[in-house]
Amino acid sequence: MTDVLVIGDGPGGLSAALFLAKNGMNVVVHGQDKTAMHAALLRNYLGIPEILGSDFQAVARQQVAALGAKVLGTRVEALAKQGDVFQATLEDGAVVRARYVILSEGKSPRLAQMLGLSHDAATGLATDKNGRTAVAGVYAVGRSTRPGRSQAIISAGDGAAAAIDILSLEKGESVTDWDSPPEAG
């Protein structure tokens, strides 16, 4: 069983996976790299003057994998909650289990709806400021929570907030992910 199953590999899902893997959690990302980012030219992502969305995706996927998350190209066909565990059925019929799920499904959150979450085309899935949904252990990030106001940097922030919330729950206290530069010597 994995700690966190991330479904969707756009900026929201990959950002969540990065923070979680970097902090030692067992993370698996399922996504087919069909994000809307492939149609984007980013000029509004702080710290990056300009980058093609496809190039951004390639760098982000490599970065997440280098930190230890598994980034798989499989589609999740079904998702259910059984007690405190989530069970995802993959396209090949394999079943995977996780303690937490982060959904980054874009504008068509079919798996969220399988879990009983309500989706409004105008307002998206309801979450708190950390991406928590009405289903305990399930977070939603990115475009599915803000259908008409989606931006890569906002989606990445959503993923980071969800990850920090999970890390804080696991530790039992607030977590800050902060790295200091190496000391000059």
N, C-alpha and C positions, 0 to 999 in steps of 0.2 A: 504494500500500500504506500502511496506517495503522500507527502504532506499536503501539497497544493497542486491541483490540476488547473491549468490555465487554458481556457478554450478561446482561441482567437489570437492571432499573431501580428496584429497591428501595433501602433505605438502604446496603447493602453495595456494590452496583454504582455508585450515584451518588457515594458517598464516594470510592471509588477513582478515578472519573472526575474528580472535583473536584481532588484532589491532583495527578493526572497532568497535567491540562490547565493548571492553575495554574503548573506547572513546565515548561511549554513542549512537552509531548508531544502528538502528534497522536492524539486519542482519539475513538472513535465508540462510542456506547452504543446497543444495540438492545434495546428493551423496549417492551411494549405497555401499560405502566402498569396491570398487573393484579395488582400486589403485594397481599399481605395487609394492608399498611398502610391500605388503604381501609376496613378493618373495625376499625381501631384508634382508640383515644383515648389519646394519649401523656400520661402524668403522671409518667413515670420517665426522661425524657431530660434529663440535666443541662443547666441553663441555660434550659430551656423549661418554665415551670410547667405549662402544659397546651396541647395543640394536637390537633386532629383529624388523624388519619393522612393523610386526603386533602389537607388544607391543607399539612401537612408535605411531602408528595410534590410538590405544586405549587411550593412555595418551593424545594425541593431541585433539581427539574428546571430551574427558571429560573436558579438560582445556577450550576449546572454549565454550562449553555449560555452564560451571560454570561462565563464564564472561557474559552470557546473550544471546548469539547467539542461534538460533534454528537450530539444526542439524537434518535434516530429511532424511530418507532413500528412498525418492521418486525420480523417474527418470523424467527429463524434456524432453518432447517429441518434443516441438516446441518452438521457440523463435522469437519474432518480435518486431520491434520498431514502436510505434505509437506516433508521435510527440516527446515529451521529456520523454515518459514513455515506459518502456519495459514490454512486456506481455509474460509470460511463460505459456505454457500449459503442465500440468503434466500428468503422465501416466493414472490417473483416470479421466481425462477430466477437472479437476479443473484448473482455471486460476488464476495466481498470477501476481501482478504488482510491479515494482520497478523503482527507479530513476537511479540506477547504476546496472551494471552487471559485475561480475568478472568471467571469464571463465577459468576453470582449467580442461580442457577436456582430457588431455593426448595427445597421438599421433594421435587421430582421432577426430578432432574438428568439428563435424557435425553441432553443433549449431552456431558456428562462421560462417560457410559457409552459413547457413540459413540467417544470417544477411548481407551476401554479402562480407564477408572477404575472402580473397584469402589465401589458404594454400599450401605451397610447402613442399613436403615430406622431402626434404633435409634441408631447412632453417626454416620451420615452419611458424607461423603467424607473420606478421610484427607488431612490437610495438616500442614505444619509451622506454627510460630507466626506465620509471615508469609503463610500461605495457599498456599504452594507445594504442588503435587500431585506425584505420581510421574511426570507427563509434563512434561518441561522446557519452561518458558515458559507453563505453564498454572497459574493460581491459582483457588482456589475460596473464596468468602466467603459469609457469612450463613447462612441457615437450612439450606442443603444440607450444611454442615459440623457443625451442631448442631441436629438436627431437633426435639428435645424441649426445647431451652433457648434458643430464639430470642427475641431482644429487638432492637429497632431500634438502640439505642445500641451493642450488642455487634456487630451486623452492620456498622454504620458504622465501628466500630473495626477490624473485619476488613478492610474495604475500604481504610482508611487504611494499615494495615500492609502490605497487598499492594502498594499504590502506592509507598510509601516503599522497599520492597524492590526494585521495578523501577527506580525512580529511582537507587537506590544501585548496582545492577548496571550501569546505563547510564553512571554517572559513574565507576565503578571505586573508589568509596569511600563510606563512610556518608553519607547525606543526612539533614539535619534540616530540616523545613519549618517555618520560624519567621518570623513577620512582626513587625516593630517598629512601634509607633504613630508617627504623624508627630510631629516635634519641635514643641513649643509655641513660638510665636514671637511 
